[in-house]
Amino acid sequence: MLLSDWLRDNDITYPEFGHRTGFSSRTIEKWARGERYPKYKATKVILRVTHGKVTPQDLYDATELYNNKTQLSAFSESALAGF
């Protein structure tokens, strides 16, 4: 399960999750959006706090989705620049 989905399903805000995990709300937002991949220690904390619902693989998948969207967006912009 993606972190963003878990947060939404449990009605938990970035600041609240940050308080539970000891990380800043901005860091939580970046992880939830897939902008950054958390380090090993953080993935263990996320796994514990979410009771195993958000796994390191889920966090990696979110990062891959974000990177693919960013690359596709950049490609689309450059492709349209010639028109």
C-alpha positions as CSV (number, residue, x, y, z in Angstrom):
1,M,0.0,0.0,0.0
2,L,1.3,3.4,-0.9
3,L,2.1,5.7,2.1
4,S,-0.2,8.4,0.6
5,D,-3.1,5.8,0.4
6,W,-2.4,4.7,4.0
7,L,-2.4,8.3,5.3
8,R,-5.7,9.0,3.4
9,D,-7.4,5.8,4.5
10,N,-6.5,6.5,8.1
11,D,-7.2,10.2,8.0
12,I,-3.7,11.1,9.1
13,T,-2.0,14.3,8.1
14,Y,1.7,14.8,7.2
15,P,2.3,16.7,10.5
16,E,0.6,14.0,12.5
17,F,2.5,11.2,10.8
18,G,5.7,13.2,11.3
19,H,5.0,13.4,15.0
20,R,4.4,9.6,15.2
21,T,7.6,8.9,13.3
22,G,9.9,11.7,14.4
23,F,10.4,13.1,10.9
24,S,9.3,16.5,9.6
25,S,6.0,16.9,7.8
26,R,7.8,18.1,4.7
27,T,9.9,14.9,4.7
28,I,6.7,12.8,5.1
29,E,5.1,14.7,2.2
30,K,8.1,13.9,-0.1
31,W,7.9,10.3,0.8
32,A,4.1,10.1,0.3
33,R,4.4,11.8,-3.0
34,G,7.3,9.6,-4.1
35,E,9.7,12.6,-4.4
36,R,12.2,10.9,-2.1
37,Y,12.9,7.4,-0.9
38,P,13.4,7.1,2.8
39,K,16.6,5.7,4.2
40,Y,16.7,2.2,5.9
41,K,16.0,3.4,9.4
42,A,13.0,5.4,8.2
43,T,11.6,2.5,6.3
44,K,11.7,0.4,9.5
45,V,9.9,3.2,11.4
46,I,7.2,3.5,8.6
47,L,6.7,-0.3,8.6
48,R,6.3,-0.3,12.4
49,V,3.9,2.7,12.6
50,T,1.7,1.5,9.7
51,H,1.6,-2.0,11.2
52,G,3.2,-3.5,8.1
53,K,0.7,-2.0,5.7
54,V,3.4,0.3,4.0
55,T,6.4,-1.8,3.1
56,P,9.8,-0.7,1.8
57,Q,8.8,-2.0,-1.7
58,D,5.7,0.2,-1.6
59,L,7.9,3.3,-0.8
60,Y,10.2,2.3,-3.7
61,D,7.3,1.9,-6.0
62,A,6.0,5.3,-5.2
63,T,9.4,6.8,-6.0
64,E,9.5,4.9,-9.3
65,L,6.0,6.2,-10.2
66,Y,7.1,9.8,-9.4
67,N,10.3,9.5,-11.4
68,N,8.4,8.0,-14.4
69,K,5.8,10.8,-14.3
70,T,8.6,13.4,-14.1
71,Q,10.4,11.9,-17.0
72,L,7.2,11.7,-19.1
73,S,6.4,15.3,-18.3
74,A,9.8,16.5,-19.3
75,F,9.7,14.4,-22.5
76,S,6.2,15.8,-23.4
77,E,7.4,19.4,-22.9
78,S,10.5,18.9,-25.1
79,A,8.5,17.1,-27.8
80,L,5.9,19.9,-27.9
81,A,8.6,22.6,-28.0
82,G,9.2,21.9,-31.7
83,F,5.5,22.7,-32.6
